[in-house]
Amino acid sequence: MKTFLVQLDPVWENRPANHDKARRLIASANPEPGSLIILPETFSTGFSMNVAVTAEPENGPTEHLLRELAEQYQCCVIGGVVTQAGNGRGMNQAVAISPDGSILARYTKNYPFTFGGEAEVHEAGIGGSLFEWQGLSIAPMICYDLRFPELARKAVRSGAEVLIYIAAWPVKRIQHWITLLQARAIENQAYVIGVNRCGTDPQFTYTGRSLVVDPHGIIIADAAEQERVICAELDTAIVRDWRAQFPALKDADILR
């Protein structure tokens, strides 16, 4: 299965501009049918805590865009969206949509980024979400979730073979991003995909480094720092053969 990582620099709190940018970047990559296309966390607005601007109803404009792209390219498309939670709060979500327009997964970030004020405006999710695409079991997660290995392990115990982290991860802690993505891959014997934004916003600088890491912890694709789309091939056999050859996850299950 081919996966396309869309690393973009969102225009601050400008949904129409960012939707157009996503369309242009994906068109430049021309993904083939059956691929997996992934956009970053809060790509429509940037990582703003202004819920009055960022939050949308379910099936709002950003989900319409994801549905449009999925149908146009006959791919599964995953992207970040803030939906309305009520009481003036939002939910930071990763939504996966199939080519027929159906929602394959709707995951709410379990660990809002308290240090950045996110917990004050976004409700935390409870539990994970899992879906199948092209023979692989996939678990989407979001940014700060990467620092909590128990969340990834729960997904793997439920059958996940690919862990996806969409993010707005700043340059100040970019080495943590790289190291933790590799760690999640090694300890879970899974493909790990991290799709980060690049550029700047009013508070932070972001250097991208969207990555695909194989189940051995080897980086097989790296978007570097610029706005671009990169592609990598995921092989079902690599995950399953490695788990069979070196069954460390079976020993991990003993300690549940």
C-alpha positions as CSV (number, residue, x, y, z in Angstrom):
1,M,0.0,0.0,0.0
2,K,1.3,3.5,-0.9
3,T,0.9,6.3,1.6
4,F,1.2,10.0,0.9
5,L,2.2,12.3,3.7
6,V,1.1,15.9,3.1
7,Q,3.4,18.3,4.9
8,L,2.1,21.8,4.7
9,D,2.4,25.2,6.3
10,P,-1.1,26.3,7.3
11,V,-2.3,29.8,6.9
12,W,-3.2,31.0,10.4
13,E,-7.0,30.6,11.0
14,N,-7.8,30.6,7.3
15,R,-9.8,27.5,6.4
16,P,-10.5,28.3,2.7
17,A,-6.8,29.1,2.0
18,N,-5.6,25.9,3.7
19,H,-8.2,23.8,1.9
20,D,-6.9,25.2,-1.4
21,K,-3.4,24.5,-0.4
22,A,-4.2,20.9,0.5
23,R,-5.9,20.4,-2.9
24,R,-2.8,21.8,-4.8
25,L,-0.3,19.8,-2.9
26,I,-2.2,16.5,-3.3
27,A,-2.8,17.3,-7.0
28,S,1.0,17.7,-7.4
29,A,1.6,14.2,-6.0
30,N,-1.2,12.6,-8.1
31,P,-1.7,9.7,-5.7
32,E,-2.8,6.4,-7.3
33,P,-6.2,4.8,-6.4
34,G,-6.1,2.7,-3.2
35,S,-3.5,4.8,-1.5
36,L,-3.6,6.4,2.0
37,I,-3.4,10.2,2.1
38,I,-2.6,11.8,5.4
39,L,-2.8,15.5,6.4
40,P,-1.5,17.0,9.6
41,E,-3.3,17.9,12.9
42,T,-5.5,21.1,12.6
43,F,-4.3,21.6,9.0
44,S,-7.3,23.8,8.2
45,T,-6.5,26.5,10.7
46,G,-3.2,25.9,12.3
47,F,-2.9,24.9,16.0
48,S,-5.1,27.7,17.3
49,M,-6.9,27.7,20.6
50,N,-9.5,30.0,19.2
51,V,-12.4,27.5,19.2
52,A,-14.8,30.1,17.9
53,V,-12.8,30.0,14.6
54,T,-11.5,26.5,14.5
55,A,-14.4,24.3,15.6
56,E,-16.8,22.9,13.0
57,P,-19.9,20.7,13.2
58,E,-19.4,17.1,12.3
59,N,-19.6,16.8,8.5
60,G,-18.5,20.5,8.3
61,P,-16.3,22.1,5.7
62,T,-13.1,20.2,6.5
63,E,-14.8,16.8,6.5
64,H,-16.4,17.8,3.2
65,L,-12.9,18.5,1.8
66,L,-11.6,15.1,3.1
67,R,-14.6,13.4,1.5
68,E,-14.0,15.3,-1.8
69,L,-10.4,14.2,-1.9
70,A,-11.2,10.6,-1.1
71,E,-13.7,10.4,-3.9
72,Q,-11.6,12.3,-6.4
73,Y,-8.5,10.1,-5.9
74,Q,-10.3,6.9,-4.8
75,C,-8.1,6.8,-1.7
76,C,-8.5,6.8,2.0
77,V,-7.9,10.3,3.4
78,I,-7.0,11.1,7.0
79,G,-6.8,14.7,8.3
80,G,-7.2,16.7,11.5
81,V,-10.3,18.6,12.3
82,V,-11.7,20.4,15.4
83,T,-15.3,19.5,15.9
84,Q,-17.7,21.2,18.3
85,A,-18.1,19.5,21.7
86,G,-20.6,21.9,23.2
87,N,-20.2,24.5,26.0
88,G,-17.9,26.5,23.7
89,R,-15.3,23.7,23.7
90,G,-13.9,21.6,20.8
91,M,-12.6,18.2,20.1
92,N,-9.3,17.7,18.3
93,Q,-9.9,14.8,16.0
94,A,-8.4,12.7,13.2
95,V,-11.0,11.6,10.7
96,A,-10.5,8.9,8.1
97,I,-12.8,8.8,5.1
98,S,-13.1,6.1,2.4
99,P,-13.6,6.7,-1.3
100,D,-17.3,6.1,-1.0
101,G,-17.6,9.0,1.5
102,S,-18.1,6.8,4.6
103,I,-16.2,7.6,7.8
104,L,-13.8,4.8,8.6
105,A,-12.6,6.3,11.9
106,R,-13.1,9.3,14.1
107,Y,-10.5,9.5,16.8
108,T,-10.4,12.2,19.5
109,K,-7.0,13.2,20.9
110,N,-6.7,11.4,24.2
111,Y,-4.1,13.7,25.6
112,P,-4.7,17.4,24.9
113,F,-1.5,19.4,25.1
114,T,-1.9,21.0,28.6
115,F,1.4,22.8,28.3
116,G,0.1,24.7,25.3
117,G,-3.3,25.5,26.8
118,E,-5.2,22.9,24.8
119,A,-6.8,21.1,27.7
120,E,-8.6,24.4,28.5
121,V,-10.5,24.5,25.2
122,H,-10.5,20.9,23.9
123,E,-12.3,17.9,25.5
124,A,-10.1,14.8,25.8
125,G,-11.1,11.6,24.0
126,I,-11.3,8.2,25.7
127,G,-9.9,5.2,23.9
128,G,-8.7,4.6,20.4
129,S,-10.1,3.9,17.0
130,L,-9.1,1.2,14.5
131,F,-9.9,0.7,10.8
132,E,-8.8,-1.5,7.9
133,W,-7.4,-0.3,4.7
134,Q,-5.7,-2.3,1.9
135,G,-5.3,-5.3,4.3
136,L,-3.7,-3.3,7.1
137,S,-5.1,-2.5,10.5
138,I,-4.5,1.2,11.2
139,A,-4.8,3.3,14.4
140,P,-4.8,7.1,14.1
141,M,-3.5,9.3,16.9
142,I,-2.6,12.9,17.4
143,C,0.6,14.8,18.3
144,Y,1.0,14.8,22.1
145,D,-0.4,11.2,22.2
146,L,3.0,10.1,20.9
147,R,4.5,10.7,24.4
148,F,2.2,8.1,26.0
149,P,3.3,4.6,24.8
150,E,0.4,2.9,26.6
151,L,-2.0,4.3,24.0
152,A,0.0,2.8,21.1
153,R,0.3,-0.5,22.9
154,K,-3.5,-0.7,23.5
155,A,-4.0,-0.1,19.7
156,V,-1.6,-2.9,18.9
157,R,-3.3,-5.3,21.3
158,S,-6.5,-4.5,19.4
159,G,-4.7,-5.5,16.2
160,A,-3.1,-2.3,14.8
161,E,-0.2,-2.8,12.4
162,V,0.2,0.8,11.4
163,L,0.2,3.7,13.9
164,I,-0.4,7.2,12.5
165,Y,0.4,10.4,14.4
166,I,-0.8,13.6,12.8
167,A,0.8,16.6,14.5
168,A,1.8,20.2,14.9
169,W,5.1,19.5,16.6
170,P,7.5,22.5,17.0
171,V,11.2,22.6,16.2
172,K,12.1,23.0,19.8
173,R,11.3,19.4,20.5
174,I,11.8,17.9,17.1
175,Q,14.4,15.4,18.2
176,H,11.8,14.0,20.6
177,W,9.5,13.6,17.7
178,I,12.0,11.6,15.7
179,T,13.1,9.4,18.6
180,L,9.6,8.7,19.8
181,L,8.3,7.7,16.4
182,Q,11.2,5.2,16.1
183,A,10.6,3.9,19.6
184,R,6.9,3.4,19.0
185,A,7.8,1.4,15.8
186,I,10.4,-0.8,17.5
187,E,8.4,-1.6,20.7
188,N,5.2,-2.3,18.8
189,Q,6.7,-4.0,15.7
190,A,4.6,-1.7,13.6
191,Y,4.8,0.8,10.9
192,V,4.7,4.3,12.4
193,I,3.8,7.3,10.3
194,G,4.2,10.9,11.7
195,V,2.7,13.7,9.6
196,N,3.8,17.1,10.9
197,R,3.2,20.6,9.7
198,C,6.1,23.0,8.7
199,G,6.4,26.8,8.7
200,T,5.5,29.2,11.5
201,D,2.5,30.5,13.4
202,P,2.2,33.3,16.0
203,Q,3.8,31.2,18.7
204,F,6.0,28.4,17.2
205,T,8.3,27.4,14.4
206,Y,7.8,23.9,12.9
207,T,10.4,22.0,10.8
208,G,8.2,19.3,9.5
209,R,10.2,16.0,9.5
210,S,7.2,14.0,8.6
211,L,8.4,10.4,8.7
212,V,7.6,6.8,7.8
213,V,9.3,4.3,10.1
214,D,9.3,0.6,9.5
215,P,8.7,-2.1,12.2
216,H,12.5,-2.3,12.8
217,G,12.7,1.4,13.6
218,I,14.3,2.3,10.3
219,I,13.2,5.6,8.7
220,I,12.1,4.8,5.2
221,A,10.8,8.3,4.2
222,D,11.6,11.7,5.5
223,A,9.9,14.9,4.3
224,A,12.7,17.2,5.7
225,E,11.6,20.8,6.4
226,Q,9.8,22.1,3.4
227,E,6.2,22.1,2.3
228,R,5.8,19.0,0.2
229,V,4.2,15.5,-0.2
230,I,6.3,12.4,0.2
231,C,5.3,8.8,-0.6
232,A,6.3,5.5,0.9
233,E,5.3,1.9,0.4
234,L,3.9,-0.2,3.3
235,D,4.3,-4.0,3.0
236,T,1.9,-6.1,5.1
237,A,4.3,-9.0,5.1
238,I,7.1,-7.0,6.7
239,V,4.9,-6.4,9.8
240,R,3.5,-9.9,10.1
241,D,6.7,-11.7,9.3
242,W,8.7,-9.7,11.9
243,R,6.1,-10.3,14.6
244,A,6.2,-14.0,13.8
245,Q,10.0,-14.3,13.7
246,F,10.5,-12.2,16.9
247,P,7.3,-12.6,19.0
248,A,8.1,-10.0,21.6
249,L,4.5,-8.8,21.7
250,K,3.4,-12.1,23.0
251,D,5.7,-11.7,26.0
252,A,4.4,-8.1,26.5
253,D,0.9,-9.4,26.7
254,I,1.8,-11.6,29.6
255,L,2.3,-8.4,31.7
256,R,-1.2,-7.0,31.0
